[in-house]
Amino acid sequence: MPISPDAARSLIEKGHDATHASDVGLDRAPNLEVLEAARIEDRIVVTADLDYPRLLAITRAEAPGLILFPGGNYTDAEIIDGLSRVFASIDRTLLWHSIVVVEKTRIRRRPIPIQ
């Protein structure tokens, strides 16, 4: 979340390996369960939920990576555009060990684990 199932399908059509939490039965799962599933499946979590970076910090997790759209007030098109900007500016190998904050005018990256 906040990506809709339609936006996830759009990412797949663009050649990305994407899935929506609802497609794998995790749309109502606790956040720690979502993080663990993403870590096991080598996925990056895309969310607007500020609990995710906090959980990564508390658990000192080294993965999975996180792409955060703070505030959650984004359309699918804005999310896809933001993700395109992330993929164009940050090496994908770094994403696995990063928290990336996507704002409308900038992108910030912080490596994990958070010290």
C-alpha positions as CSV (number, residue, x, y, z in Angstrom):
1,M,0.0,0.0,0.0
2,P,-0.6,2.8,-1.2
3,I,-0.2,1.1,-4.6
4,S,-3.5,-0.1,-5.9
5,P,-3.7,-3.5,-7.6
6,D,-4.1,-1.6,-10.9
7,A,-0.9,0.2,-10.4
8,A,0.9,-3.0,-9.5
9,R,-0.3,-4.5,-12.8
10,S,0.9,-1.4,-14.6
11,L,4.3,-1.9,-13.2
12,I,4.3,-5.6,-14.3
13,E,3.3,-4.4,-17.8
14,K,6.4,-2.1,-17.7
15,G,8.6,-5.2,-17.0
16,H,8.9,-4.9,-13.2
17,D,8.5,-7.9,-10.9
18,A,5.7,-6.5,-8.8
19,T,2.9,-7.9,-6.8
20,H,0.2,-6.4,-4.6
21,A,-0.2,-7.4,-1.0
22,S,-3.8,-8.4,-1.7
23,D,-2.7,-10.8,-4.5
24,V,-0.7,-12.9,-2.0
25,G,-3.1,-12.6,1.0
26,L,-1.1,-10.0,2.9
27,D,-3.3,-7.0,2.6
28,R,-4.6,-7.4,6.2
29,A,-1.4,-9.0,7.6
30,P,0.6,-7.3,10.4
31,N,3.4,-5.1,9.1
32,L,6.1,-7.4,10.5
33,E,4.6,-10.3,8.5
34,V,4.7,-8.2,5.3
35,L,8.3,-7.3,5.9
36,E,9.3,-10.9,6.5
37,A,7.5,-12.1,3.4
38,A,9.2,-9.4,1.4
39,R,12.6,-10.3,2.8
40,I,12.1,-14.0,2.0
41,E,10.9,-13.2,-1.5
42,D,13.6,-10.6,-2.2
43,R,11.0,-7.9,-2.7
44,I,11.0,-4.2,-1.9
45,V,8.0,-2.9,0.2
46,V,6.3,0.2,-1.3
47,T,4.1,1.9,1.3
48,A,2.8,5.1,2.8
49,D,2.7,3.6,6.3
50,L,5.3,5.3,8.6
51,D,5.3,2.2,10.8
52,Y,7.5,0.3,8.3
53,P,10.7,2.5,8.7
54,R,10.2,2.4,12.4
55,L,10.0,-1.4,12.4
56,L,13.1,-1.7,10.3
57,A,14.9,0.6,12.8
58,I,13.7,-1.2,15.9
59,T,14.5,-4.7,14.5
60,R,17.8,-3.5,13.0
61,A,16.8,-5.3,9.8
62,E,19.2,-5.3,6.9
63,A,16.4,-6.1,4.4
64,P,13.9,-5.7,2.8
65,G,14.3,-2.3,1.3
66,L,11.5,0.1,1.6
67,I,10.1,2.8,-0.7
68,L,8.0,5.2,1.3
69,F,5.5,7.7,-0.1
70,P,4.8,9.8,3.1
71,G,1.3,11.1,3.6
72,G,-0.2,8.6,1.2
73,N,-1.9,11.3,-0.8
74,Y,-0.7,10.1,-4.2
75,T,-2.5,8.9,-7.3
76,D,-1.5,5.7,-9.1
77,A,0.1,7.8,-11.8
78,E,2.1,9.8,-9.3
79,I,3.3,6.6,-7.6
80,I,4.4,5.0,-10.8
81,D,6.2,8.3,-11.8
82,G,7.8,8.4,-8.3
83,L,9.0,4.7,-8.7
84,S,10.3,5.5,-12.2
85,R,12.4,8.3,-10.6
86,V,13.6,6.0,-7.9
87,F,14.7,3.3,-10.4
88,A,16.4,5.9,-12.6
89,S,18.4,7.5,-9.8
90,I,19.2,4.7,-7.4
91,D,21.1,1.5,-8.3
92,R,18.7,-1.4,-7.7
93,T,21.3,-3.3,-5.7
94,L,21.2,-0.4,-3.2
95,L,17.4,-0.6,-2.9
96,W,17.5,-3.9,-1.1
97,H,19.3,-2.3,1.8
98,S,17.7,1.2,1.8
99,I,14.7,3.2,2.9
100,V,13.9,5.5,0.0
101,V,11.5,8.4,0.7
102,V,9.7,9.7,-2.4
103,E,8.3,13.2,-2.2
104,K,6.8,15.1,-5.0
105,T,9.9,17.2,-5.5
106,R,12.7,15.0,-4.2
107,I,13.9,11.5,-3.3
108,R,16.0,10.7,-0.2
109,R,17.8,7.4,0.5
110,R,19.0,6.1,3.8
111,P,20.9,2.8,4.1
112,I,19.7,0.1,6.5
113,P,20.3,-1.2,9.0
114,I,19.7,2.1,10.8
115,Q,22.5,2.7,13.3
